[in-house]
Amino acid sequence: MVARIDLPQLRALLDAGAQLVEVLPAAEYSGQHLPGALNIPLEVLSPDTTAGLNRTRPIVVYCWDGL
């Protein structure tokens, strides 16, 4: 399921055990990222690169393009 969420919804999901994935390029992620976020750059997002995620827990994907 794909849905946009606001900050209070994000906090509730994370508090309940959701996984946070940032799809920023590695250089941007290393410069600044959300605390606790896992980096899987969008250009390499695949079943192989997401294999370590727990499919029984919600996954929140975040990207900031600065626009």
N, C-alpha and C positions, 0 to 999 in steps of 0.2 A: 504494500500500500504506500502510495506517495502522497504526502500532504505537507503544506507549509505550516509551520508552527511559530508561535511567538516565544519570547524569552521565558515567561512563566511556564509555558508548556514544556519548553526544553528543560528547564530546571526540574520539573516534576518527572520527566522521563529519565533524566540522568540520576535523580535521587532513587528512582525505582530500578536502576540497573541497566539502563540503555547504554549502548556503545556509541561513542562519538568519533566519526571519521571525517577528517578534512581532506578534500580532494585538490588542494592547492599544489602547485609545483613545489618540489622539495626545497628549492632555494627560498621561496616565500614562506613556506612552513617553518624552516629553520630560523627565519628572521622574526617571526611572530605567529603564534598559534594559540588556540584555545587550550586552557589547562586540561590535561588528560586526554586530549585528542590524539588519535592515531592518524598518521599521514599515509594515504594511498593516493598518489597523484592521479588525476582524472585520466591522463594519457596512458596509464598502466592499469587502470581499474579493470579487473577481469575475475573470473571464477578462481583462478590460481592465486591472485594477490589478495583476495578476500577470504581465502580458505581458513584463515585463523580466526575469523569472526564467529561468534556463537550465534547460530541461526535461531536459537530459542529465545534470544533476548532482542528487544528492538534495536535497530541501527539507525542513528541519526547521521545524515550526510550533510556536510557544510562546505560551502565555497563562497569566498568573497572575491569579486573581481575588481573592486574599487571604482566601479562605474556608478 
